[in-house]
Amino acid sequence: SVARSPPAPMPCWSAMVPDGIDPIVPDNITLLPLPPCAPELNPLENVWDYLRGNKLSSRVCDNYEALRNASKAARNFIANDAARMTSIGTTDWACVSLWGRWY
């Protein structure tokens, strides 16, 4: 028989699961709750920080449409560069040991 591997951990921020709602989670996934007010643990926050500092800073938009277009251009810039996205969203110091394996 084939040994069954432990469930894969999936980071879960409190904003993902509203109060009073129990999410339906498959048996092969374990939710890994992260502490509130810890944006450094959320890879998407690191991406937003990069975009604010490198693509959206020092910019004045005349109207909503200009702001929207600048945001789309920044999003497309980062979405089309997988290596940059990976390097921004990955941290060596934020690791979790679960079932004897590091994630």
Buried (B, 14 or more C-beta within 10 A) or exposed (E): EEEEEEBEBEBBBEEEBEEEEEEEEEEEEBBEEBEEEEEEBBBEBBBBEBBEEEBBEEEEEEEEEEBEEBBEEBEEEBEEEEEBBEEBBEEEEBEEEBEEEEE
